[in-house]
């Protein structure tokens, strides 16, 4: 019998830990054809997204998908991230979090909707330097 993945539960737990402690939760996502994100913010097949409640609308971290709205260039966009594409969730302020092996498809980089948007507004802007290729650097959370 196959057990359900622990990954969505761990993502929700780290997200809650970040928000409970006043940190800003960020997702590092591997982008492929199943991922709906603004493509001009994708670097080396990855994007970093601010998933703080103040930076998102209608955030849902389900067992298969993470869906939410975020503003890019003043325009609200619907984003969709398959759980399998999450490479890491971490606190922006100190890097504490957890990394995962992404389970990307062989479809290549693209978006489901083909939409792209200019830069983000306000505090929801991702860091200017994308995480290095490969696994993100993590710190142990105690």
N, C-alpha and C positions, 0 to 999 in steps of 0.2 A: 504494500500500500504506500503510495506517494504522499508524503506529508506536505502541507502547504508551506510556501516559502516564508521565512521569518523576515525577509527584507522589508516589506511594507510596514510591518510592526516596528522594526528598528528605526525606520525613517520617521514614523509618527512619534516614536519615543524621543529621538534626538531633537526633532522639531519642537516638541513640548518642553524638553529640557532647556533649549535655547530661549524660548519665549518666557518660560517661568523665571529664568535668571537674567532677563533683560538683554540677551544677546540677539543678534540678527541672524536667523537661519538662512544659509545659502545652499543651493543645490548645484553640484557640478554634473552636467548631463552630457552624455554622448549623443550627438544628433544623427538621426538617420531618417528614412522616409516615413517612419511612423511618428516622428516627433513634430509637433507644431509649435515653432518658435520663430521670432524674427531672425531671418538668416544673416542679415548684415552684422549681427552681434556674435555669430558663430566663428570661432577661431580654432583651426586645426581639428575640426569635427566635434568641438565641444562648446558649450555655453554655460555660463554661471548665472544663476537666477536667484534673486532675492525673494524668498518665500515667507517673509514676515507678514503677519496679518495686516499691518498698516500699509504694506506695499502691494497687497493682492486683494482681489475681490472674489468671493465665492470659492475660496480655497477648499479643495477636497483631496485628501490623500487616501485613495482607495487601495484595494489589494492588487489591482491591475494597472491603474492609471492615476496620475496626479493632474488635476485640472484646476485652472484658475484664470482670472483676468488680471492683467497688469497693463500699466500705461507706458506706451512707447511714443515719444514725441507728442504727448498730450492726447493720444488716441488709445482708448481701451481696446485691448486685443485678448482674444481667447487663446490660452496656451494649453497644450496637451503633452504630457511626458509619460511614456510607458515606464512603469516601475523598473523594468529590466534595463532601461537606459540610464538610470541614476548611478553615477560613478561615486558620488560622495554627498553627504550632508554634513555641514560644519557651521560653527559660529564664526561670523565675519571678524569679530573682535579678537579672537585668540586662536582660531584654527581648530579648536576642539571639536571632534565629531567622529565620523565613521566613513570608511571607504568600502566600496563594493566592486566586484568584478561585473562590468556592464555586460548585458546579454543582448547585444545589438544584432539586428538582422543583416543580411548581406545585401540589402537593397541600396545602400549608399546614402550619402548625405542629401537631405531634401526636406521639404515640409509637406504635410498632408494637404494644407490649403493653398500653398503657394504664396501666402501673404508675407510681406516683409514690411517692417516699420522702421522709421528713424529712431534715434536715441530715446532713452527713458527719461521721465521727469522725476524731480524730487529725490528723496532719499532712497528710492527703489533702484537706483543706478548700480549695476554690478561693478566690481573692482575694475580699474583700468588695465591691470595686468592679469591676463588669464592664467589659470593654474598651469604649471608645467605639464608637458605631455607625460603620459603614464599615470601612475597612481599618485593622488594628492598626498602631501605631507600631513600627517595627523598627529594629534596629541592624545594621550590617554585621559579619559574622563573618569574621575573618581567620585 
